[in-house]
Amino acid sequence: MFNLNYMKKYKYFILITLLVPIISSSQETIQILYQFLHVRDTMQRINPYKERMLLQTTKQKSLYRSYELYLFDSLVESNEDQAFLKLPKATSEQILIDFSLDEIIQIRPFLGDTFAIKNSLDKINWTLIDSSKLIGELDCFKAIGHFKGRNYECWYAPSIAIRSGPWKLNGLPGLIVQAVDSKSEIAFELISLKVLPNTFSLPKNLTFINESKYKDIVNSFKANPGAILGGGLDQNKLNIQKGGNNKIIFNNPIELH
């Protein structure tokens, strides 16, 4: 089973500094930083993908995104000279959940546009387990549930009465602060948590399409990048890496079905 020792094996350094928050206003936001681990290539389990992810949530809405891109966007907004800013390699997709409408919106920047795919929020049938432990200063309780082809063990904090959690995990009677799938291929571990006095900013200028249309756009680009970009790209000059013993093969998506 996944635990902190397993994470340290892969050189995770986690500092949990928590103050148990009490949300007294709908205008307040809880901001949670998670360490995300994903075994993308099952042939290289000792080399999982690692990234810090940020969850900003109120009782009504939550936004989950890459922490590195969040920092980059903050630099862009505050720096007039952007010539030396380098876009980090990170997860570009953002996940917005509206609990009042039971809707989930997957936000995907692509080719200078920001596409948004709206769906009904999936209900996870959680089983609450009579087991507890302390994570930081939070009294947490255990729950298990099956979601998108994986069995998850989660620890949630009833003292933070919010249905949110990392990625698409949600619906427990308290914030999900830790989660791992039964194969130890996906894990979310709490790094830090704080309360902000104001609500977070929602993404703007979204182009709403369905999943099928989005796939058509991506496949069209892969088939003929030059045509999509206006004919200015020489496909013979594309730098495509092939082979190599250390090549990561993405054969283990987070959603198995």
Secondary structure, 3 states (H helix, E strand, C coil): CCCHHHHHHCCCCCCCECCCCCCCCCCCEEEEEEEEEECCCCCCCCCCEEEEEEEEECCCEEEEEEHHHHHHHHHHHHCCCCCCCCCCCCCCCEEEEECCCCEEEEEEEECCEEEEEEEECCCCCCEEEEEEEEECCEEEEEEEEEECCEEEEEEEECCCCCCCCCCCCCCCCCEEEEEEECCCCEEEEEEEEEEECCCCCCCCCCEECCHHHHHHHHHHHHHCHHHHCCCCCCHHHCCCCCCCCCCCCCCCCCCCC
